[in-house]
Amino acid sequence: MAAIMMAGTAGGTGPAWARGRAAAAPLPAHVMLSGVAATSARDVWVVGEAGGPTPLIGHWNGSSWRLVPEPYSSQYGGLSAVTALSAGNAWAVGAGVSPWIVHWNGRSWQASPISGPALTGGLESVTAVSATDIWAVGYTQTTTGLAAATTGLTWRFQL
């Protein structure tokens, strides 16, 4: 099974979807894409997992896709969602051994620690209101739901 990436545009007669850009994606086999975020036609992020619990991050620069290294090993599992505020500020969340978060600073993805009790589970969705107001939600094995928030510096669980 191959991952399918679709590009859409809204016109006077409604949205149009095309597979034209998918062929250029350098994706390994057995990829599951689960999140997409864009700040422009030249800044699009996709996240997911490749071949099991290996995180995958891809970036579209307006003319080609490239895979971008992430800071965690495969023990953390795949990424489930991404949000982007600008070309130099994006966040992705995932599930695995524990909930985890990574941050794009314009040059590389960096691990973003979460303060609070150690939990098993994962984060499934993330949204950013501003650079200092970002929220993520998911699940744990011991509670019914999980929310985390940051001011841009430190993530905290909101149990």
N, C-alpha and C positions, 0 to 999 in steps of 0.2 A: 504494500500500500504506500502510495506517495502522498506527501502533504500537499494540499492545494492552497495556494494563496491567490486571492482575487482582489482586483483593484476596482474601485467604484468611483463614478463621477455623477454629480447631479446636474441635469440640464433642464432646459425648458419643458421637455416632455417626460421628465422623471429620471430616476437613477438608472445608470447602465453599469453592468458588471462584465468584466473581461478577465480571461486567464493569461493575458499577454505577458505579464511580468513573472509568472510562476516559473517559466522555463529557465530563468537565469539564477534561481535560488540554489546555492551549493549545499543542499541538505543531505545528510546521511540517510540510510535506509531506516525504516521503522520510526519515523518521526511523528509525534503528536503535538500540533501547535494548539495552544489554549488561550493565548492572549495577544492583543495587538493594540498599539497606541501610536498616534502620529501627531506631530506638531506642524508639519507641512508636507508637501508632496516630495520633499527631499530629506525628510527625517521621519522614518517609520521603523518602529521596533516590533518584533514578534518574539514570543517566548513559548516554551513548552519543554518537551523531553525527547531524547533520542535513544532508542534502543534500551528501554527500561528506565531506570531512575537517573539517567544522566541529564543534567540541565542543558538547555539549548537557548541561546540568544542570537537572533539575527537582526541585521540592520539594513534598511534600504536607503541609499543616498540620492535617489532620483534617477540613477542609471543602472545600478547593480546591487545585488544582495551580497552580504558577507556575514560569516559567522564570527561572533565576538566572544572572546574568552570570559568566563565568569570566575569568581574567586573561590567557589566551594567545590569540593570533590563530589563524586556521584553518591556518596553516602547520604547526602541531604535530599535527594530526589529531584523531581522536575519542578519547573516554574509554572505557575498557574495563571498569573496575570501581570500586566505592566501598565503603568501610567506615565505620561511624559508632560512636563511643563514647558520645556524648551530643549534646544539641541544639546544643552549641557546639564540637564537636570531631569532624570527619569528614575523611576523606582519599579522594582519587580519583586514579587513575593512567590513563595513556594511551600511545598509540603514534603515531609520526609520524616527523618528521625525527630525533628522538632520544627516548629514554624521558623521560617527564615526570610530575610529581606536583603536585597542588594540595591545599591545606588549607583547610577551613572553620573559621573562628574564632568563629562565632556571629553575625557580621555580614556577612562577605564571603569569597569564595574567593581565596586568595593563592597565588602561585607558590611552590613549595618546591624550592630548588636541590638538585641531587645532586652531591656531590663525588666526584672520581675521573676516570678517563680519559673523553674524549668518545667516545660510542658511538652507532652507528645501530641502531635497533630500537625496542622498546617494552616497556611493562609491561602485563601482561594480568590480574593478580589482586592484591588487597591485603587484608590482614587485620590487625587490631589486638588485641593481648593486653591492652594498657593504653595510657595516654597517652604512655608512654615506651618502648614495645616494639611497633613497627609493622613489618610485613614486606610486601614486594612482590616478585613474580616476573614474568619475561617472557623476552624473547629479544633477541639481537643478530645482526648480520649476520656477525660474526667469531667468535663462540663458540657453543656448543650451548645455553647457558642463561644466565640472568641473575637474580641476587637482589639486592635492596637492603634495607637496614634503617636504622632511625632510633631515636634515643633521645628523639625529640620535637623536637629542634633541628636536627640535620644528617643528611641522608640520605647513606649510603655504599654503593657497590657492593660486593657480596660475591662476587667472581669466583673 
